[in-house]
Amino acid sequence: MDHELARQWLATALDEARAGLGEGGVPIGAALYGADGTPLGRGRNRRVQDGDPSAHAETDAFRRAGRQRSYRGTTMVTTLSPCWYCSGLVRQFGISRVVVGEARTFHGGHDWLAGHGVEVVVLDDPACVELMRTFVARHPDLWNEDIGHD
């Protein structure tokens, strides 16, 4: 995948992450793009805002994309490496590519996805890293709750 295009798409996910932070939530954003580059859905982690533990950024973007006949050729863009739950969503529905803003703060399931034929592009974006590191330092309890650590 062209990294310039990936960075353009990441900007949408980063806008969602910042909006989530502004709402008092966990600043993770995502967007799902069609095989032709059409934006299908965008979303953010809404666990805090909605009181819903399943409202991760990737699932929010996926739900907002609505029903698609096929997800072959689609790209999920996320500001942070997807957790196992969201990695499972990618595999379950055959999403072809995942663009990851950063995997320093949390190294989720992207290696597993790559091992199962999903194209994975890790951008190591400084804005994504800074956003998450600042959040984790300020809200360690909320972060640990989000990633399932006691």
N, C-alpha and C positions, 0 to 999 in steps of 0.2 A: 504494500500500500504506500502511496505517496505520502511522505511525512508532512508536507505542507498542508495537504488536504486534511490529514489526521489532526493537525493542530487547529485548523479552522473548525472542524467538528468538535474538538475538545473545548473550544471557547463556549459553545452552547452548554455543554455539561458543566463547565466552570461557572457560568452564569446561574445555573440551577443550584449548584452547591452554595454559592454566595447568598442566593435567595433563601435557601434553607437555613443558613446560619442566621440571617436576619430575622427569621421566624422563631429563633430559639432552638433549632434542630441541629442535627449532625450534618456538617457541610460536605455532603457527597452528592454529586450530580451525575446524570446520565442522559444519553440521547440514543435513539435507535434510528438508523438511516437505512433506506431501501437500497437495493442493488444498484439502482440508477442514481443514487446520491440524494434522493428525496428524503427530507426529514419526515419520519413517521410518528415519532413521539418523543417527548422529553420529560424528565422528571427529577425528583430529588428525594433523598432520604426523608421520610415523613413519620418515622417511628414516634418521635416526641409529639409532633403537631397533631397526629391522628390517633395517638395511643394504640398504634397497630404495629406489633413486632415484625410483621411481614412486609411493611412498607419501606423496603429498601429502594435506593435510587434506580437501580436497574429494573426492578419489578414495577416501579411507578412509570418509568418510560415505556416499558413493554405494555402495560395496561392502557396507557394513553394512546399507544399506537393503534389500538383496536385490533380486531381479528384480521389476520392476513391469511391468504390461501397457503402461502409458504413463506418461510423465513430464510430460505436458501439465498445466499448472496447478501444478506443484511449485515450491518455492522452495529454492534453495541459499543458506544463510547462512554467511558466512565472515568471519573476523576481519580478513583482509587481502585486498586486491584480487587476484583470481585470476590466476595466471600464464597463459601461452599454453596450456600443457598442460591446465590445469583449465578454462580458457575453452573449449577445444575439446571437452572432455567435456560441458559445458553445452550447446553447440550440437549436438553429435552426438546427444544423447539428448532434445533438445527441452525442456529445463528452462526454464520460463517466466519465472522471476524470480531475480535474484541480489541479496541484501542484503550489502553490504560494510561491515565495521566501520570500516576506515580505508584510505585510499589515499595517505597522505602518505609513508610509509616505502617503499612500492613501488606504482607505478602500473601495474598489470598490464593485462589485456585487457578490462576492464569497458567501456571506450568502444567497442571493437570489438563486444562483445556487444550494447550498446545500439543500435549501428548496424545490427545484424542482427535487431532485433525483440525482444530480451530486455529485460524491464523491469529496470532497475538502480536500486537505492536505496543511496546512499552516506551512511552515518550520521555519519562523522567522529567516532567515539567516542573520548573522551579516554583511557579505560582501554586500548583497543586500541593507540592511538598510543604510550602510555607503555610498554606491554609490549614492543612491537617495537623502539622506540628504545633501550630499556635493553639488550635482547638484542643488537642490532646493535653497540652500543658495546662490549659485553663479549665478543662472539664474532664479530668481523668475518670471520674466515676461514670459519667454518661458514655464516654468512649468505651470503657470496659464493659458496660451493659450492652452497647451496640455490637461488640465483637464476641459477646458471650463469655467474658471472663468475670470471675467473682472478685 
